[in-house]
Amino acid sequence: MRIKHLAIALLGGASLATAACSGGTPEDTGTGAAELATPETESLPALLDDADGLQTVAEAIKETGISGIFEGKGSYTLLAPEDAAFAALGDSAKELTGSADHAALAALLKDHLIPGYLTPQDISAAIDASKDGEVSMPTVSGEELIFTRKGDAISVSAPDGSEATFDGEALAGGSSIAIPLTGILKKI
């Protein structure tokens, strides 16, 4: 069933992309943005460097070496915790981001990284098409994230019960995309 939901999301994204290419406009899917995120020639890590409110995740990507994944031919969707989400962790965030050993930080980032290029509109369309109002997707680390709708917002939850909401415009760079999140998908 999970594969079916992902296929629906990808098909939904293809139809939205077709509408954009043909001069049509995609509908607002309740994510707060009616426009598709289109890839820039600049890499996703470079775009994150200049993005307000995403400096902690931008620095974490560089420090851990995860930035190399965005230089390859593959596409990824990064669910990018905002700076405020890291700040809310207090000393735990300082230990995580300030450590000389970046293994825990790299593991955290992999829990926020989904293979494939999925816009908020793609995920929204998959939620709408599902029978139970939720879509499950695996991360690079193998965790299953559950996407649902809470009012007009899209919410994502991790197996440990941590939860966050999509917040703001997605950033598309190279062949990947980052969707800002209000929280971190791991209890720390």
C-alpha positions, 0 to 999 in steps of 0.5 A: 500500500505504501508503494501505491501511495508513493506512486500516486504522489509521483503521478500527481507531481507529473500531472502538476508539472505537465500543467505548469509546462502547458501554461496551466496553473496548479491548484492550491493544495492547502500547503499555502503555495499554488506554485510548483517548486522548480529546480534552480541551477544552484545546488540545494546546499548552496541555496540553503546557505542563503535561506533565512531560518535554515542556517543550522541545517545548512551548516549540518549538511556541510559539517557531516559531508551529507552535501555530497549526496546532492552533487550526484545524479539522484534526487532527494527531498530534505525535510529541513528543520528550521533554526527555531526547531534546533533552538527549542532543543536547547543544550541537546542541540548544542551538543548535537551540532557542536560535537567533533563526531558528526555521526549522530548529526548525520544520522539525524539528517538521514532521518529527514531525507527521502529519496526522490523529488517530492514537492509539498503539492505532490505529498498533498495530492498523495494524502488526498488520494489515500483512503485513510488520509495518510501517506507513508514514505521511507527515509534514507535511514530506513525510517517510515515517516507518516504524512497527514493533513491537519487543517490546511497544513501538512504534518509529518510524524516519525516512528518515535512520535515526534512530529512537525509541520511543513512551514514556508516555501520549498527550496529547489536546487539541482535535482533535489528539494528542501521543505522547511519543517517546524520541528525535528523528527527525532526525540532528542 
